[in-house]
Amino acid sequence: MKYDAIIFDLDGTLWNANESCTEKLDYKDRITTEEMNSVTGRPIDDCIDLLLPGIRNKYADIKELLTIAEK
């Protein structure tokens, strides 16, 4: 099969995972979709540090947990 084009959804225009991520993680302080949107485009480490300050001290595997929640 030959394709004419490829769709690459870099900015979340077609599907935005922010809402599903905020709902799937069981964290006492909820992160709003607006807060997630405020860090969109930054490296994941920056996002974690800005939205969840100090969480790396408690959950060393936070990046893996976030990756799972996004799926």
PQR file of N, CA, C, O and H, with PARSE charges and radii, in Angstrom:
ATOM      1  N   MET A   1       0.845  -1.175   0.000 -0.4000 1.5000
ATOM      2  CA  MET A   1       0.000   0.000   0.000 -0.0000 2.0000
ATOM      3  C   MET A   1       0.890   1.239   0.000  0.5500 1.7000
ATOM      4  O   MET A   1       1.884   1.300   0.724 -0.5500 1.4000
ATOM      5  N   LYS A   2       0.527   2.219  -0.815 -0.4000 1.5000
ATOM      6  CA  LYS A   2       1.275   3.469  -0.903 -0.0000 2.0000
ATOM      7  C   LYS A   2       0.475   4.579  -0.225  0.5500 1.7000
ATOM      8  O   LYS A   2      -0.732   4.701  -0.439 -0.5500 1.4000
ATOM      9  H   LYS A   2      -0.281   2.170  -1.403  0.4000 1.0000
ATOM     10  N   TYR A   3       1.150   5.385   0.591 -0.4000 1.5000
ATOM     11  CA  TYR A   3       0.492   6.473   1.309 -0.0000 2.0000
ATOM     12  C   TYR A   3       0.846   7.814   0.681  0.5500 1.7000
ATOM     13  O   TYR A   3       1.954   8.010   0.180 -0.5500 1.4000
ATOM     14  H   TYR A   3       2.130   5.286   0.764  0.4000 1.0000
ATOM     15  N   ASP A   4      -0.122   8.741   0.717 -0.4000 1.5000
ATOM     16  CA  ASP A   4       0.099  10.093   0.213 -0.0000 2.0000
ATOM     17  C   ASP A   4       0.637  11.029   1.283  0.5500 1.7000
ATOM     18  O   ASP A   4       1.327  12.002   0.977 -0.5500 1.4000
ATOM     19  H   ASP A   4      -1.022   8.583   1.124  0.4000 1.0000
ATOM     20  N   ALA A   5       0.318  10.732   2.546 -0.4000 1.5000
ATOM     21  CA  ALA A   5       0.711  11.633   3.623 -0.0000 2.0000
ATOM     22  C   ALA A   5       0.762  10.886   4.950  0.5500 1.7000
ATOM     23  O   ALA A   5       0.233   9.783   5.089 -0.5500 1.4000
ATOM     24  H   ALA A   5      -0.243   9.942   2.795  0.4000 1.0000
ATOM     25  N   ILE A   6       1.411  11.517   5.913 -0.4000 1.5000
ATOM     26  CA  ILE A   6       1.476  11.002   7.274 -0.0000 2.0000
ATOM     27  C   ILE A   6       1.010  12.119   8.197  0.5500 1.7000
ATOM     28  O   ILE A   6       1.433  13.266   8.056 -0.5500 1.4000
ATOM     29  H   ILE A   6       1.841  12.412   5.800  0.4000 1.0000
ATOM     30  N   ILE A   7       0.138  11.779   9.142 -0.4000 1.5000
ATOM     31  CA  ILE A   7      -0.335  12.765  10.110 -0.0000 2.0000
ATOM     32  C   ILE A   7       0.502  12.620  11.372  0.5500 1.7000
ATOM     33  O   ILE A   7       0.603  11.533  11.941 -0.5500 1.4000
ATOM     34  H   ILE A   7      -0.205  10.846   9.257  0.4000 1.0000
ATOM     35  N   PHE A   8       1.098  13.720  11.802 -0.4000 1.5000
ATOM     36  CA  PHE A   8       1.910  13.740  13.023 -0.0000 2.0000
ATOM     37  C   PHE A   8       1.310  14.761  13.968  0.5500 1.7000
ATOM     38  O   PHE A   8       1.345  15.961  13.699 -0.5500 1.4000
ATOM     39  H   PHE A   8       1.016  14.603  11.340  0.4000 1.0000
ATOM     40  N   ASP A   9       0.757  14.287  15.075 -0.4000 1.5000
ATOM     41  CA  ASP A   9       0.030  15.143  16.015 -0.0000 2.0000
ATOM     42  C   ASP A   9       0.940  15.574  17.161  0.5500 1.7000
ATOM     43  O   ASP A   9       0.814  15.070  18.277 -0.5500 1.4000
ATOM     44  H   ASP A   9       0.728  13.311  15.294  0.4000 1.0000
ATOM     45  N   LEU A  10       1.849  16.498  16.895 -0.4000 1.5000
ATOM     46  CA  LEU A  10       2.830  16.924  17.881 -0.0000 2.0000
ATOM     47  C   LEU A  10       2.230  17.743  19.009  0.5500 1.7000
ATOM     48  O   LEU A  10       2.643  17.595  20.160 -0.5500 1.4000
ATOM     49  H   LEU A  10       1.952  16.907  15.988  0.4000 1.0000
ATOM     50  N   ASP A  11       1.275  18.594  18.713 -0.4000 1.5000
ATOM     51  CA  ASP A  11       0.764  19.525  19.730 -0.0000 2.0000
ATOM     52  C   ASP A  11      -0.554  19.112  20.359  0.5500 1.7000
ATOM     53  O   ASP A  11      -1.129  19.887  21.124 -0.5500 1.4000
ATOM     54  H   ASP A  11       0.939  18.714  17.778  0.4000 1.0000
ATOM     55  N   GLY A  12      -1.051  17.923  20.066 -0.4000 1.5000
ATOM     56  CA  GLY A  12      -2.283  17.471  20.690 -0.0000 2.0000
ATOM     57  C   GLY A  12      -3.543  17.993  20.034  0.5500 1.7000
ATOM     58  O   GLY A  12      -4.606  17.979  20.654 -0.5500 1.4000
ATOM     59  H   GLY A  12      -0.584  17.294  19.444  0.4000 1.0000
ATOM     60  N   THR A  13      -3.455  18.453  18.799 -0.4000 1.5000
ATOM     61  CA  THR A  13      -4.623  18.979  18.095 -0.0000 2.0000
ATOM     62  C   THR A  13      -5.659  17.889  17.852  0.5500 1.7000
ATOM     63  O   THR A  13      -6.856  18.127  18.012 -0.5500 1.4000
ATOM     64  H   THR A  13      -2.592  18.464  18.295  0.4000 1.0000
ATOM     65  N   LEU A  14      -5.219  16.713  17.472 -0.4000 1.5000
ATOM     66  CA  LEU A  14      -6.148  15.623  17.183 -0.0000 2.0000
ATOM     67  C   LEU A  14      -6.529  14.845  18.436  0.5500 1.7000
ATOM     68  O   LEU A  14      -7.673  14.414  18.579 -0.5500 1.4000
ATOM     69  H   LEU A  14      -4.246  16.519  17.342  0.4000 1.0000
ATOM     70  N   TRP A  15      -5.588  14.667  19.327 -0.4000 1.5000
ATOM     71  CA  TRP A  15      -5.861  13.960  20.567 -0.0000 2.0000
ATOM     72  C   TRP A  15      -4.971  14.530  21.651  0.5500 1.7000
ATOM     73  O   TRP A  15      -3.752  14.595  21.492 -0.5500 1.4000
ATOM     74  H   TRP A  15      -4.659  15.017  19.211  0.4000 1.0000
ATOM     75  N   ASN A  16      -5.572  14.942  22.745 -0.4000 1.5000
ATOM     76  CA  ASN A  16      -4.847  15.541  23.847 -0.0000 2.0000
ATOM     77  C   ASN A  16      -4.882  14.573  25.029  0.5500 1.7000
ATOM     78  O   ASN A  16      -5.954  14.277  25.559 -0.5500 1.4000
ATOM     79  H   ASN A  16      -6.563  14.890  22.874  0.4000 1.0000
ATOM     80  N   ALA A  17      -3.725  14.083  25.439 -0.4000 1.5000
ATOM     81  CA  ALA A  17      -3.642  13.089  26.519 -0.0000 2.0000
ATOM     82  C   ALA A  17      -3.685  13.711  27.903  0.5500 1.7000
ATOM     83  O   ALA A  17      -3.735  12.984  28.895 -0.5500 1.4000
ATOM     84  H   ALA A  17      -2.854  14.323  25.009  0.4000 1.0000
ATOM     85  N   ASN A  18      -3.667  15.026  28.000 -0.4000 1.5000
ATOM     86  CA  ASN A  18      -3.592  15.671  29.306 -0.0000 2.0000
ATOM     87  C   ASN A  18      -4.724  15.265  30.238  0.5500 1.7000
ATOM     88  O   ASN A  18      -4.480  14.958  31.405 -0.5500 1.4000
ATOM     89  H   ASN A  18      -3.626  15.617  27.194  0.4000 1.0000
ATOM     90  N   GLU A  19      -5.945  15.258  29.747 -0.4000 1.5000
ATOM     91  CA  GLU A  19      -7.072  14.928  30.619 -0.0000 2.0000
ATOM     92  C   GLU A  19      -6.994  13.492  31.121  0.5500 1.7000
ATOM     93  O   GLU A  19      -7.249  13.232  32.297 -0.5500 1.4000
ATOM     94  H   GLU A  19      -6.143  15.507  28.799  0.4000 1.0000
ATOM     95  N   SER A  20      -6.647  12.567  30.249 -0.4000 1.5000
ATOM     96  CA  SER A  20      -6.566  11.174  30.688 -0.0000 2.0000
ATOM     97  C   SER A  20      -5.440  10.975  31.695  0.5500 1.7000
ATOM     98  O   SER A  20      -5.571  10.149  32.598 -0.5500 1.4000
ATOM     99  H   SER A  20      -6.439  12.778  29.293  0.4000 1.0000
ATOM    100  N   CYS A  21      -4.350  11.702  31.566 -0.4000 1.5000
ATOM    101  CA  CYS A  21      -3.248  11.583  32.528 -0.0000 2.0000
ATOM    102  C   CYS A  21      -3.651  12.105  33.892  0.5500 1.7000
ATOM    103  O   CYS A  21      -3.313  11.498  34.908 -0.5500 1.4000
ATOM    104  H   CYS A  21      -4.244  12.374  30.833  0.4000 1.0000
ATOM    105  N   THR A  22      -4.359  13.204  33.937 -0.4000 1.5000
ATOM    106  CA  THR A  22      -4.736  13.772  35.229 -0.0000 2.0000
ATOM    107  C   THR A  22      -5.739  12.885  35.947  0.5500 1.7000
ATOM    108  O   THR A  22      -5.813  12.916  37.175 -0.5500 1.4000
ATOM    109  H   THR A  22      -4.634  13.697  33.112  0.4000 1.0000
ATOM    110  N   GLU A  23      -6.510  12.100  35.215 -0.4000 1.5000
ATOM    111  CA  GLU A  23      -7.512  11.243  35.834 -0.0000 2.0000
ATOM    112  C   GLU A  23      -6.953   9.892  36.267  0.5500 1.7000
ATOM    113  O   GLU A  23      -7.419   9.339  37.263 -0.5500 1.4000
ATOM    114  H   GLU A  23      -6.450  12.075  34.217  0.4000 1.0000
ATOM    115  N   LYS A  24      -5.983   9.349  35.565 -0.4000 1.5000
ATOM    116  CA  LYS A  24      -5.507   7.994  35.839 -0.0000 2.0000
ATOM    117  C   LYS A  24      -4.554   7.898  37.020  0.5500 1.7000
ATOM    118  O   LYS A  24      -4.514   6.867  37.693 -0.5500 1.4000
ATOM    119  H   LYS A  24      -5.604   9.798  34.756  0.4000 1.0000
ATOM    120  N   LEU A  25      -3.787   8.949  37.288 -0.4000 1.5000
ATOM    121  CA  LEU A  25      -2.850   8.884  38.401 -0.0000 2.0000
ATOM    122  C   LEU A  25      -3.582   9.131  39.707  0.5500 1.7000
ATOM    123  O   LEU A  25      -4.365  10.075  39.817 -0.5500 1.4000
ATOM    124  H   LEU A  25      -3.820   9.787  36.742  0.4000 1.0000
ATOM    125  N   ASP A  26      -3.333   8.294  40.687 -0.4000 1.5000
ATOM    126  CA  ASP A  26      -3.947   8.451  42.004 -0.0000 2.0000
ATOM    127  C   ASP A  26      -2.999   9.275  42.867  0.5500 1.7000
ATOM    128  O   ASP A  26      -2.156   8.730  43.579 -0.5500 1.4000
ATOM    129  H   ASP A  26      -2.697   7.528  40.598  0.4000 1.0000
ATOM    130  N   TYR A  27      -3.148  10.587  42.793 -0.4000 1.5000
ATOM    131  CA  TYR A  27      -2.276  11.514  43.510 -0.0000 2.0000
ATOM    132  C   TYR A  27      -3.164  12.431  44.325  0.5500 1.7000
ATOM    133  O   TYR A  27      -4.163  12.935  43.811 -0.5500 1.4000
ATOM    134  H   TYR A  27      -3.832  11.029  42.214  0.4000 1.0000
ATOM    135  N   LYS A  28      -2.824  12.659  45.586 -0.4000 1.5000
ATOM    136  CA  LYS A  28      -3.710  13.397  46.494 -0.0000 2.0000
ATOM    137  C   LYS A  28      -4.015  14.816  46.038  0.5500 1.7000
ATOM    138  O   LYS A  28      -5.134  15.295  46.220 -0.5500 1.4000
ATOM    139  H   LYS A  28      -2.013  12.249  46.004  0.4000 1.0000
ATOM    140  N   ASP A  29      -3.042  15.492  45.450 -0.4000 1.5000
ATOM    141  CA  ASP A  29      -3.265  16.828  44.908 -0.0000 2.0000
ATOM    142  C   ASP A  29      -3.503  16.700  43.415  0.5500 1.7000
ATOM    143  O   ASP A  29      -2.579  16.396  42.661 -0.5500 1.4000
ATOM    144  H   ASP A  29      -2.133  15.102  45.301  0.4000 1.0000
ATOM    145  N   ARG A  30      -4.727  16.929  42.988 -0.4000 1.5000
ATOM    146  CA  ARG A  30      -5.070  16.765  41.574 -0.0000 2.0000
ATOM    147  C   ARG A  30      -4.415  17.837  40.725  0.5500 1.7000
ATOM    148  O   ARG A  30      -4.346  18.999  41.124 -0.5500 1.4000
ATOM    149  H   ARG A  30      -5.477  17.177  43.601  0.4000 1.0000
ATOM    150  N   ILE A  31      -3.945  17.453  39.580 -0.4000 1.5000
ATOM    151  CA  ILE A  31      -3.392  18.384  38.607 -0.0000 2.0000
ATOM    152  C   ILE A  31      -4.484  18.636  37.590  0.5500 1.7000
ATOM    153  O   ILE A  31      -5.035  17.696  37.016 -0.5500 1.4000
ATOM    154  H   ILE A  31      -4.001  16.508  39.257  0.4000 1.0000
ATOM    155  N   THR A  32      -4.796  19.890  37.369 -0.4000 1.5000
ATOM    156  CA  THR A  32      -5.864  20.216  36.432 -0.0000 2.0000
ATOM    157  C   THR A  32      -5.353  20.149  34.998  0.5500 1.7000
ATOM    158  O   THR A  32      -4.150  20.195  34.745 -0.5500 1.4000
ATOM    159  H   THR A  32      -4.349  20.652  37.836  0.4000 1.0000
ATOM    160  N   THR A  33      -6.287  20.040  34.078 -0.4000 1.5000
ATOM    161  CA  THR A  33      -5.928  20.055  32.662 -0.0000 2.0000
ATOM    162  C   THR A  33      -5.253  21.372  32.318  0.5500 1.7000
ATOM    163  O   THR A  33      -4.327  21.399  31.508 -0.5500 1.4000
ATOM    164  H   THR A  33      -7.265  20.002  34.283  0.4000 1.0000
ATOM    165  N   GLU A  34      -5.702  22.463  32.923 -0.4000 1.5000
ATOM    166  CA  GLU A  34      -5.101  23.771  32.659 -0.0000 2.0000
ATOM    167  C   GLU A  34      -3.640  23.796  33.095  0.5500 1.7000
ATOM    168  O   GLU A  34      -2.787  24.346  32.399 -0.5500 1.4000
ATOM    169  H   GLU A  34      -6.454  22.441  33.582  0.4000 1.0000
ATOM    170  N   GLU A  35      -3.356  23.196  34.252 -0.4000 1.5000
ATOM    171  CA  GLU A  35      -1.971  23.124  34.714 -0.0000 2.0000
ATOM    172  C   GLU A  35      -1.128  22.279  33.760  0.5500 1.7000
ATOM    173  O   GLU A  35       0.008  22.636  33.446 -0.5500 1.4000
ATOM    174  H   GLU A  35      -4.049  22.749  34.817  0.4000 1.0000
ATOM    175  N   MET A  36      -1.683  21.170  33.306 -0.4000 1.5000
ATOM    176  CA  MET A  36      -0.968  20.340  32.334 -0.0000 2.0000
ATOM    177  C   MET A  36      -0.700  21.127  31.058  0.5500 1.7000
ATOM    178  O   MET A  36       0.396  21.072  30.500 -0.5500 1.4000
ATOM    179  H   MET A  36      -2.605  20.881  33.561  0.4000 1.0000
ATOM    180  N   ASN A  37      -1.714  21.860  30.604 -0.4000 1.5000
ATOM    181  CA  ASN A  37      -1.542  22.651  29.388 -0.0000 2.0000
ATOM    182  C   ASN A  37      -0.458  23.708  29.549  0.5500 1.7000
ATOM    183  O   ASN A  37       0.211  24.063  28.579 -0.5500 1.4000
ATOM    184  H   ASN A  37      -2.604  21.904  31.058  0.4000 1.0000
ATOM    185  N   SER A  38      -0.278  24.218  30.777 -0.4000 1.5000
ATOM    186  CA  SER A  38       0.701  25.284  30.995 -0.0000 2.0000
ATOM    187  C   SER A  38       2.144  24.811  30.814  0.5500 1.7000
ATOM    188  O   SER A  38       3.037  25.635  30.620 -0.5500 1.4000
ATOM    189  H   SER A  38      -0.821  23.930  31.566  0.4000 1.0000
ATOM    190  N   VAL A  39       2.384  23.515  30.872 -0.4000 1.5000
ATOM    191  CA  VAL A  39       3.745  23.002  30.694 -0.0000 2.0000
ATOM    192  C   VAL A  39       3.913  22.205  29.399  0.5500 1.7000
ATOM    193  O   VAL A  39       4.982  21.655  29.138 -0.5500 1.4000
ATOM    194  H   VAL A  39       1.658  22.846  31.029  0.4000 1.0000
ATOM    195  N   THR A  40       2.867  22.148  28.602 -0.4000 1.5000
ATOM    196  CA  THR A  40       2.935  21.413  27.343 -0.0000 2.0000
ATOM    197  C   THR A  40       4.056  21.961  26.477  0.5500 1.7000
ATOM    198  O   THR A  40       4.187  23.173  26.305 -0.5500 1.4000
ATOM    199  H   THR A  40       1.998  22.595  28.813  0.4000 1.0000
ATOM    200  N   GLY A  41       4.859  21.065  25.936 -0.4000 1.5000
ATOM    201  CA  GLY A  41       5.970  21.446  25.084 -0.0000 2.0000
ATOM    202  C   GLY A  41       7.309  21.476  25.811  0.5500 1.7000
ATOM    203  O   GLY A  41       8.363  21.524  25.177 -0.5500 1.4000
ATOM    204  H   GLY A  41       4.753  20.080  26.075  0.4000 1.0000
ATOM    205  N   ARG A  42       7.270  21.447  27.124 -0.4000 1.5000
ATOM    206  CA  ARG A  42       8.516  21.425  27.903 -0.0000 2.0000
ATOM    207  C   ARG A  42       9.003  19.984  28.024  0.5500 1.7000
ATOM    208  O   ARG A  42       8.223  19.048  27.847 -0.5500 1.4000
ATOM    209  H   ARG A  42       6.414  21.408  27.639  0.4000 1.0000
ATOM    210  N   PRO A  43      10.284  19.802  28.322 -0.5600 1.5000
ATOM    211  CA  PRO A  43      10.780  18.438  28.575  0.2800 2.0000
ATOM    212  C   PRO A  43      10.063  17.828  29.786  0.5500 1.7000
ATOM    213  O   PRO A  43       9.687  18.545  30.714 -0.5500 1.4000
ATOM    214  N   ILE A  44       9.879  16.528  29.774 -0.4000 1.5000
ATOM    215  CA  ILE A  44       9.127  15.839  30.820 -0.0000 2.0000
ATOM    216  C   ILE A  44       9.702  16.108  32.209  0.5500 1.7000
ATOM    217  O   ILE A  44       8.946  16.246  33.170 -0.5500 1.4000
ATOM    218  H   ILE A  44      10.184  15.946  29.020  0.4000 1.0000
ATOM    219  N   ASP A  45      11.019  16.182  32.326 -0.4000 1.5000
ATOM    220  CA  ASP A  45      11.613  16.442  33.634 -0.0000 2.0000
ATOM    221  C   ASP A  45      11.192  17.809  34.178  0.5500 1.7000
ATOM    222  O   ASP A  45      10.921  17.948  35.371 -0.5500 1.4000
ATOM    223  H   ASP A  45      11.633  16.069  31.545  0.4000 1.0000
ATOM    224  N   ASP A  46      11.137  18.812  33.304 -0.4000 1.5000
ATOM    225  CA  ASP A  46      10.667  20.138  33.721 -0.0000 2.0000
ATOM    226  C   ASP A  46       9.205  20.094  34.152  0.5500 1.7000
ATOM    227  O   ASP A  46       8.829  20.707  35.152 -0.5500 1.4000
ATOM    228  H   ASP A  46      11.357  18.699  32.335  0.4000 1.0000
ATOM    229  N   CYS A  47       8.386  19.370  33.398 -0.4000 1.5000
ATOM    230  CA  CYS A  47       6.960  19.263  33.715 -0.0000 2.0000
ATOM    231  C   CYS A  47       6.768  18.637  35.096  0.5500 1.7000
ATOM    232  O   CYS A  47       5.967  19.118  35.897 -0.5500 1.4000
ATOM    233  H   CYS A  47       8.692  18.873  32.587  0.4000 1.0000
ATOM    234  N   ILE A  48       7.499  17.575  35.363 -0.4000 1.5000
ATOM    235  CA  ILE A  48       7.389  16.897  36.659 -0.0000 2.0000
ATOM    236  C   ILE A  48       7.797  17.834  37.780  0.5500 1.7000
ATOM    237  O   ILE A  48       7.105  17.938  38.793 -0.5500 1.4000
ATOM    238  H   ILE A  48       8.150  17.184  34.712  0.4000 1.0000
ATOM    239  N   ASP A  49       8.922  18.517  37.600 -0.4000 1.5000
ATOM    240  CA  ASP A  49       9.423  19.398  38.659 -0.0000 2.0000
ATOM    241  C   ASP A  49       8.502  20.594  38.901  0.5500 1.7000
ATOM    242  O   ASP A  49       8.350  21.034  40.041 -0.5500 1.4000
ATOM    243  H   ASP A  49       9.484  18.433  36.778  0.4000 1.0000
ATOM    244  N   LEU A  50       7.895  21.116  37.856 -0.4000 1.5000
ATOM    245  CA  LEU A  50       7.002  22.265  38.006 -0.0000 2.0000
ATOM    246  C   LEU A  50       5.646  21.878  38.595  0.5500 1.7000
ATOM    247  O   LEU A  50       5.118  22.582  39.456 -0.5500 1.4000
ATOM    248  H   LEU A  50       8.018  20.759  36.930  0.4000 1.0000
ATOM    249  N   LEU A  51       5.088  20.770  38.135 -0.4000 1.5000
ATOM    250  CA  LEU A  51       3.746  20.377  38.573 -0.0000 2.0000
ATOM    251  C   LEU A  51       3.742  19.544  39.853  0.5500 1.7000
ATOM    252  O   LEU A  51       2.776  19.579  40.615 -0.5500 1.4000
ATOM    253  H   LEU A  51       5.516  20.198  37.436  0.4000 1.0000
ATOM    254  N   LEU A  52       4.804  18.808  40.086 -0.4000 1.5000
ATOM    255  CA  LEU A  52       4.869  17.906  41.230 -0.0000 2.0000
ATOM    256  C   LEU A  52       6.181  18.104  41.988  0.5500 1.7000
ATOM    257  O   LEU A  52       6.984  17.175  42.087 -0.5500 1.4000
ATOM    258  H   LEU A  52       5.589  18.780  39.466  0.4000 1.0000
ATOM    259  N   PRO A  53       6.404  19.295  42.519 -0.5600 1.5000
ATOM    260  CA  PRO A  53       7.678  19.551  43.189  0.2800 2.0000
ATOM    261  C   PRO A  53       7.927  18.573  44.332  0.5500 1.7000
ATOM    262  O   PRO A  53       7.061  18.351  45.178 -0.5500 1.4000
ATOM    263  N   GLY A  54       9.125  17.995  44.342 -0.4000 1.5000
ATOM    264  CA  GLY A  54       9.515  17.061  45.395 -0.0000 2.0000
ATOM    265  C   GLY A  54       9.049  15.637  45.213  0.5500 1.7000
ATOM    266  O   GLY A  54       9.417  14.774  46.010 -0.5500 1.4000
ATOM    267  H   GLY A  54       9.829  18.176  43.655  0.4000 1.0000
ATOM    268  N   ILE A  55       8.255  15.356  44.200 -0.4000 1.5000
ATOM    269  CA  ILE A  55       7.702  14.001  44.049 -0.0000 2.0000
ATOM    270  C   ILE A  55       8.769  12.967  43.725  0.5500 1.7000
ATOM    271  O   ILE A  55       8.610  11.791  44.052 -0.5500 1.4000
ATOM    272  H   ILE A  55       7.957  16.058  43.553  0.4000 1.0000
ATOM    273  N   ARG A  56       9.850  13.390  43.088 -0.4000 1.5000
ATOM    274  CA  ARG A  56      10.920  12.435  42.754 -0.0000 2.0000
ATOM    275  C   ARG A  56      11.526  11.822  44.019  0.5500 1.7000
ATOM    276  O   ARG A  56      12.020  10.694  43.993 -0.5500 1.4000
ATOM    277  H   ARG A  56       9.979  14.345  42.822  0.4000 1.0000
ATOM    278  N   ASN A  57      11.484  12.568  45.124 -0.4000 1.5000
ATOM    279  CA  ASN A  57      12.003  12.041  46.389 -0.0000 2.0000
ATOM    280  C   ASN A  57      11.150  10.884  46.893  0.5500 1.7000
ATOM    281  O   ASN A  57      11.655   9.978  47.556 -0.5500 1.4000
ATOM    282  H   ASN A  57      11.083  13.484  45.146  0.4000 1.0000
ATOM    283  N   LYS A  58       9.877  10.913  46.585 -0.4000 1.5000
ATOM    284  CA  LYS A  58       8.945   9.884  47.061 -0.0000 2.0000
ATOM    285  C   LYS A  58       8.769   8.756  46.044  0.5500 1.7000
ATOM    286  O   LYS A  58       8.665   7.590  46.426 -0.5500 1.4000
ATOM    287  H   LYS A  58       9.467  11.649  46.047  0.4000 1.0000
ATOM    288  N   TYR A  59       8.733   9.095  44.757 -0.4000 1.5000
ATOM    289  CA  TYR A  59       8.508   8.114  43.687 -0.0000 2.0000
ATOM    290  C   TYR A  59       9.620   8.229  42.653  0.5500 1.7000
ATOM    291  O   TYR A  59       9.555   9.064  41.751 -0.5500 1.4000
ATOM    292  H   TYR A  59       8.817  10.042  44.448  0.4000 1.0000
ATOM    293  N   ALA A  60      10.621   7.400  42.784 -0.4000 1.5000
ATOM    294  CA  ALA A  60      11.758   7.436  41.860 -0.0000 2.0000
ATOM    295  C   ALA A  60      11.338   7.084  40.429  0.5500 1.7000
ATOM    296  O   ALA A  60      11.988   7.507  39.472 -0.5500 1.4000
ATOM    297  H   ALA A  60      10.674   6.721  43.516  0.4000 1.0000
ATOM    298  N   ASP A  61      10.259   6.315  40.279 -0.4000 1.5000
ATOM    299  CA  ASP A  61       9.815   5.861  38.961 -0.0000 2.0000
ATOM    300  C   ASP A  61       8.675   6.714  38.389  0.5500 1.7000
ATOM    301  O   ASP A  61       7.891   6.224  37.576 -0.5500 1.4000
ATOM    302  H   ASP A  61       9.731   5.972  41.056  0.4000 1.0000
ATOM    303  N   ILE A  62       8.574   7.971  38.799 -0.4000 1.5000
ATOM    304  CA  ILE A  62       7.452   8.820  38.378 -0.0000 2.0000
ATOM    305  C   ILE A  62       7.356   8.946  36.853  0.5500 1.7000
ATOM    306  O   ILE A  62       6.248   8.984  36.318 -0.5500 1.4000
ATOM    307  H   ILE A  62       9.211   8.370  39.459  0.4000 1.0000
ATOM    308  N   LYS A  63       8.480   9.011  36.145 -0.4000 1.5000
ATOM    309  CA  LYS A  63       8.424   9.116  34.685 -0.0000 2.0000
ATOM    310  C   LYS A  63       7.753   7.893  34.071  0.5500 1.7000
ATOM    311  O   LYS A  63       6.961   8.024  33.137 -0.5500 1.4000
ATOM    312  H   LYS A  63       9.381   8.981  36.580  0.4000 1.0000
ATOM    313  N   GLU A  64       8.058   6.720  34.581 -0.4000 1.5000
ATOM    314  CA  GLU A  64       7.444   5.492  34.069 -0.0000 2.0000
ATOM    315  C   GLU A  64       5.945   5.462  34.380  0.5500 1.7000
ATOM    316  O   GLU A  64       5.144   5.047  33.542 -0.5500 1.4000
ATOM    317  H   GLU A  64       8.701   6.614  35.339  0.4000 1.0000
ATOM    318  N   LEU A  65       5.568   5.902  35.584 -0.4000 1.5000
ATOM    319  CA  LEU A  65       4.151   5.941  35.957 -0.0000 2.0000
ATOM    320  C   LEU A  65       3.366   6.897  35.058  0.5500 1.7000
ATOM    321  O   LEU A  65       2.241   6.596  34.659 -0.5500 1.4000
ATOM    322  H   LEU A  65       6.219   6.239  36.265  0.4000 1.0000
ATOM    323  N   LEU A  66       3.957   8.039  34.743 -0.4000 1.5000
ATOM    324  CA  LEU A  66       3.292   8.993  33.860 -0.0000 2.0000
ATOM    325  C   LEU A  66       3.164   8.449  32.442  0.5500 1.7000
ATOM    326  O   LEU A  66       2.151   8.672  31.779 -0.5500 1.4000
ATOM    327  H   LEU A  66       4.871   8.283  35.067  0.4000 1.0000
ATOM    328  N   THR A  67       4.166   7.750  31.986 -0.4000 1.5000
ATOM    329  CA  THR A  67       4.125   7.163  30.654 -0.0000 2.0000
ATOM    330  C   THR A  67       3.007   6.126  30.555  0.5500 1.7000
ATOM    331  O   THR A  67       2.288   6.076  29.558 -0.5500 1.4000
ATOM    332  H   THR A  67       4.988   7.569  32.524  0.4000 1.0000
ATOM    333  N   ILE A  68       2.867   5.314  31.575 -0.4000 1.5000
ATOM    334  CA  ILE A  68       1.801   4.309  31.609 -0.0000 2.0000
ATOM    335  C   ILE A  68       0.429   4.980  31.629  0.5500 1.7000
ATOM    336  O   ILE A  68      -0.492   4.530  30.948 -0.5500 1.4000
ATOM    337  H   ILE A  68       3.451   5.355  32.385  0.4000 1.0000
ATOM    338  N   ALA A  69       0.292   6.048  32.402 -0.4000 1.5000
ATOM    339  CA  ALA A  69      -1.000   6.743  32.524 -0.0000 2.0000
ATOM    340  C   ALA A  69      -1.399   7.398  31.219  0.5500 1.7000
ATOM    341  O   ALA A  69      -2.590   7.555  30.952 -0.5500 1.4000
ATOM    342  H   ALA A  69       1.041   6.414  32.955  0.4000 1.0000
ATOM    343  N   GLU A  70      -0.448   7.780  30.407 -0.4000 1.5000
ATOM    344  CA  GLU A  70      -0.754   8.458  29.151 -0.0000 2.0000
ATOM    345  C   GLU A  70      -1.345   7.511  28.114  0.5500 1.7000
ATOM    346  O   GLU A  70      -2.032   7.955  27.194 -0.5500 1.4000
ATOM    347  H   GLU A  70       0.520   7.652  30.623  0.4000 1.0000
ATOM    348  N   LYS A  71      -1.090   6.227  28.248 -0.4000 1.5000
ATOM    349  CA  LYS A  71      -1.554   5.244  27.249 -0.0000 2.0000
ATOM    350  C   LYS A  71      -3.012   4.921  27.399  0.5500 1.7000
ATOM    351  O   LYS A  71      -3.547   4.116  26.637 -0.5500 1.4000
ATOM    352  H   LYS A  71      -0.533   5.867  28.996  0.4000 1.0000
TER
END
